[in-house]
Amino acid sequence: MIFDIEIDYAEIERRKSRWDKAMAFEFADCVPVLHYLGARFWLQHVGKGFREYLNDPRVMLETQLHAGKWILEQVDSDYHKIVCYPDFMWAEDSESFGAQFVFPEDDSPWLVRPHLLQKDDSLERIRNVDYVHGGMHGRMLEYYRQMKDMAGDYTVRFRDGQTINVTDLVYMGGAGIIGPTVLATDLRGLEEFSLDCVDRPDYVKELLSIIVEKSIQWISAAREISAGRTAFANDFHEGFVFIGDDGTAQMSPRLVEEFALEPLKALASYVHSQGLKVMAHNCGKADHLLKYWVDDINIDRYIGFSYLTDKRKIAESMGGKVTIMGGVDTENLCQGTPESVREDVRKALVALRNVPGFVLMDGHNVAPGTPVENLNAVTRAAREFGTLQ
């Protein structure tokens, strides 16, 4: 089966060149643009339901190929590679500990309450799980094998005749975890976890220690089965491992230092010991976290940072040392107009366009229903305001 894509491969090469320069802390003709367009955004555009997509590896593979074609043809950005991988929409990390999820027909998975460790707070139940082969992680391993085998049935062909065998586009999921404190709140519940930080600090530290230990096992296994070709969030960042961690944005500096810092340092230390690089992320206002990511955890990439975080502080603390991706107001992207998006991008680029290693991106969460014309307005504005000055 051939997926014909109505752009020339030369355009893919131009986009890749712009991306490669940013990753090398060099400046291209303008700031690169990349959107995080996850399945919950593009399923509506390719005519598949959530449950159908999640429950059949061939449907998942074909749907991701249709999505890549749709994005390349409809969304003007520097997106330049189709990535196919076992995608369970972030449910897999906590589900593999034993957390329960509902998989609606017409929505992404959501966590069942009460949380796993609300029903029984014994940590032995998560210490003893087979975090690699059990639960949804085991399902991801099997989906990867099947999708890799099926990929030989498909070819991507560009308008100028360039072809790619889809076998080269299939990656293993698992280029990291959603984050230690996110997993802790998924397992314990946000309110209980927050109270535990005050009332049961040793319990919190043990919980996070187990999460880190199991996460390292999973990251190692995912890379081993795929020879290091692991995907993260519908993309392939070669040599990078994602360690999260949205939960830290909800913690004060004191709580970060007492509970979150050591687990994140342990994960980062493991990643670096493998000759790999560390990728981190925060939704929400995260000004207070920047120093930890740079000075203590020593991250190499900060992806999808929120528009709420002070852009000048990011430029000052990370510029030239960390590749940084973000800055676009996701709410305005969804609900605004092309004109308001243009103005938002202009303001972001005042602070960030001269920062080496910067990619203009949403806060890693393009909402379903976001107008395509607003996505394309980001790129038009980047071409207008994103040249080096």
Beta strands, then each sheet from edge to edge (+ up, - down):
strand 1: 2-5
strand 2: 33-34
strand 3: 101-102
strand 4: 110-111
strand 5: 155-158
strand 6: 163-165
strand 7: 172-173
strand 8: 230-231
strand 9: 240-242
strand 10: 277-280
strand 11: 301-305
strand 12: 323-328
strand 13: 358-362
sheet 1: 1+ 5+ 6-
sheet 2: 2+ 13+ 12+ 11+ 10+ 9+
sheet 3: 3+ 4-
sheet 4: 7+ 8+
end
